[in-house]
Amino acid sequence: MNRYTLRHIVVATAIFLYLAPNAYGTETTCDRPLIIGYSGDWFPYFSKSGSSYAGTDFHLLRRTLMRMGCTLNVLPMTEARSLIEQRKGSFDISIGASLTKLRQRDFIYSSAYRRESIGLLIRNQPALTERLNLKTLLERNYKIALNEAGYFGPKVDVARKIFSDNFLYSFDMASRMTMLLDGKVDAVIDDYTALCIELKRLPPSNTFTLLDEKLHESDIYFIFSKLTTSRAFVARFNEALAQERSISDDGVKCIVE
């Protein structure tokens, strides 16, 4: 290798190191608070009460970061802005993510920390005597609310393509439940446990039913921006996460009676 080639390699390496995101680089420590975006309640996993934030996923994340000597700040934003800022690296972490190829391009996945089932909460139709499922609801032109940014498995993906006009979108659970209660939609697709809890919050009636059908099941992860964190940092996070999960039980169970 001649001196000219070596000099160009050194210069190219210096430029790469300068331009590469340096919030954490290959470091495994925190030199600033990590940022998580918040754009609406998703009880029981992440919610806001007054000026405080809560939820099983949120508390597990914060305790895990505390083990690493890190702190966590919440950045509130609108749902539309959240989808833009997430890919720009304006915040470091998101919770409750399933594994998709699209997300893997932009984010580093943690170890899985819980299991998710996707359910379907519907408004009862007394005239119907057949066994209801997603297919029969869509064939009867039911309107269904869900989170546009969420992934609910291949069955729902296919349904959204074939029956695109039957789906209405809202980012947070409270808005989707309001749409159901106001009669703007006939059903809501979301995490089964979250729907079960929302159903139990309603006054006792025979108005709504959480179907037995599970539309999809998957592992759930924390995801970290590739623009602001590194695989080395997430590897250390996974060690702390395993330690935290070994001594705590954040599993939320809800049974439809």
Helices and strands as residue ranges (DSSP letters): H 3-19, E 34-38, E 47-49, E 52-54, H 56-67, E 72-76, H 79-88, E 93-97, H 101-106, E 107-109, E 114-123, H 134-139, E 144-146, H 154-162, G 164-166, E 167-169, H 173-181, E 187-191, H 192-201, E 208-210, E 216-225, H 231-247
